[in-house]
Amino acid sequence: MKPTLSLSLQFADARHKALLPRHKVARWVRAALLNPGEITVRIVDANEGRELNREYRQKDHATNVLTFDYQHEPVVMADLILCAPVIETEARDMGIDVVAHYAHLLVHGTLHAQGFDHETAKQAREMEPRESVLMLELGYADPYARR
């Protein structure tokens, strides 16, 4: 049985709102949760994405997903910020469906919210196979198979 999830879904950029119904977003986030979660997912435009990335990571560009994790246990508490135009461009450039890319990035961000990382090769060897399994279980292609 998957852990419980309290989900807040916000659209500052509504371009993909129809593609991201609450039940799908909840399914993708819940799939990656190891503990109960209180997660906010916010879909933003390039300006907000760039501002947040600059302020919190000192990188002056919008990125696909930012994870702000506040607590890992006993309840995962986090904000996942996804930048709609970056995700749209990446999906087009990779030749994949934008919904599949959102699913992957929500799984990816949820794992980050629980302390998983991929900065080192050792960390990536733990996180990326977990993402691959979860994506396959959700009915999507392995995001790392296309490397």
N, C-alpha and C positions, 0 to 999 in steps of 0.2 A: 504494500500500500504506500502510495506517495505521501510525503509530508503535506501538512496543511499550508495554505498560502493565502495571505491577505495581500491583494494586489491593487495598487492605484495605477491607473493607466491614463496618461496625459498626452495630449497632442498640441504642442506649440506650433508644429508644422503638420497640417492635416492632409498633406498630399497622399499619404498611404493609409489613411484611416480606414478605408473600406477593406484594405488588405489585411488589417490587423484587428480582427474582432477580439474582444476580451477573452473569449473561451480559448482561442488559439494561443494568444500570448500567455495566458495562465498555464496552458498545457506545456508549452516550451519551457517556461521558467520552472514549473513544478518538476519536470523531468530531470532537471539538473540539481534540484535541492536534496541535500542529505538530512537536513533538519527543517522544522517548520520555518516559514519565512514571512517577513513583512517587507515587501518589495514595491518600490515605485518605479515604473517604466515611463520615461518621458521621451517623446519623439520631438526632436528639435530641428530648426533650420540651420543653415551654414553659419550664420552670424552667432547664434547662441552656442553652437558647437565649438566654434573657434574661440569665443570668449572663455568658455569653461576650460577648454584644453590649455589655453594660454595661462589662465589664472592658476590652475591646479597642477599642470604638468610642465609649464613653461615652454610649451610648443605652440607656435603661432600659426596653427591651421586647425581646421575641423577634422575630427577623426571619427571612425565608424561607431565605436562604443566607448563610453567612459563608465567605469564602475566606482561608485563611492560606497565602500563597505564600512559599516559602523559597528557591527557585531556579528560574530560567527556562531556563537552558542549561547544559550540553548535555542535561541531563535535567530535566524539570519535576518539582519536588518541592513538594507542597502537601497541605493538609488542607481538605476541603470539609465544612462542617457544615450540615446541612439540618434545619429544625425541622418535624417532622411535623404538629403541630396548626396551625401558621401556613400551611403548604402546603395542607392540607386545607381550611381556611377560605377561602384565596385562590381555590382551584380552584372551590369551590362558589359564591363570590361572582362569579367570572368566567364561570360556566357551562361550565367545561371539565373534562375528565377529569383526575383527580388524577395518573394515570400520565403524561399529557402534560405536566402542570405540573412533575413531577419531572424528566422528560427535559429540559425547557427550562432549569430551574434548574441541572441538572448541566452542561449545555452552557455556560450563562452563567458558572457558577463556575469551570469549567475554563478558559474564556477569561480570566477575572480572574487565574487562577493563572499565566497566561503574560504578564501585564502589560497586558491590555486593560482599558479602563475606560469609563465613560459619565458622568463627572462634568461634563464640558463638552459643548457641542453638537458640537464637532469630534470628540471621542472617541466620542460616541454614534453619529455618522455612520459611523464605522469599525466599531464593535463590533456594533451592532444589525443591520445588513444581513448580517453574517457569521452571527449567530445565526439569522436568518430562513432563510438558505440551508441551514445545517446542519439545522435542524428539518424543513424540507421534504425534504431528502435522507433523513432518518430516518423519513419518512412521517407527520409531524405537521404541523398547521397552523402558519402563520407567527404567532408570538406577538405580533408588533407590528401585525398587520393589523386587530386588533379595537379599536384606539385610536380 
